[in-house]
Amino acid sequence: MNTLTQAIEEIVRAAGSMMRDAFNDPDKPAYSLKGRQDYLTVTDGAVERFVRAEIERRFPGDAVLGEEDGGAVNAQRLWIVDPIDGTANFARQIPHFCISLGLLVEGRLEAGAIYEPMHDELFIAQRGQGAWCNGERMHVSELAELPAATMEIGWSARLPAAPYLALVLRGMEAGCSVRRAGSGALGLAYVAAGRSEAYAEAHINAWDVAAGLLLVEEAGGRVNDFWTPEALSQGNPVLATNQRLAAELSVLTGIDLK
Ligand code: LIP
């Protein structure tokens, strides 16, 4: 732990307690829909404002890009935050959501954390320093057989259903246990933790993956080259896998790995 990762941990843990308090509040937080199946709660906005204030206080001059209030996409030091990833779960009282906070320095992920407050799980990584879950070193699974593998495939209403269903079918026909739990960030964290062998999605936003992609790399896994010039403004496909199934899963999803 150093001052950077300590600061990241303090920020996401404080944000997590805001989320947990709201989730457990008898007067459930109000929510609306930004679009089809695209939930927004008052807590998303409150948490993002908190994170922005903390970054401003601790790292003056750094830029922030957030899911709710946008921000810079071409800063030298850029913090990327999804205040609540898994907002639909949070809004519907399903305890599977997290905050995701990542730091890009000159376009390269340098540090990041995902905190899941309902189970008090902190996933954190700094480039070259490994990936950790609650202080325990993480490593992707060694599983090498698709018929024993678990794969999460994300979905959002940003794309038509047919390609999603086709990918699910390919995964199931290959023998994978295919799931979708509603938080892309936690899906990536679980690959890093060895709890599943892959997370794939045909389109996802930078704030959903800005911590999880580093977690997977630092846990010895493989990821696609998400950070293209348009990644921050438009998003991209994402694939993260363990080592031993990387080639097969890249072919199955049609997403190249780095
Ligand atoms: C997420 C989506 C993503 C989806 C995840 C999650 P949000 O973000 O952007 O594409 O697959 O399950 O829903 O809206 O919860 O922050």
Residues whose N, C-alpha, C, O or C-beta is under 5 A from the ligand:
A	BS01	LIP	I84 D85 G86 T87 A88 G154 W155 S156 G182 S183 G184 H203 I204 D208
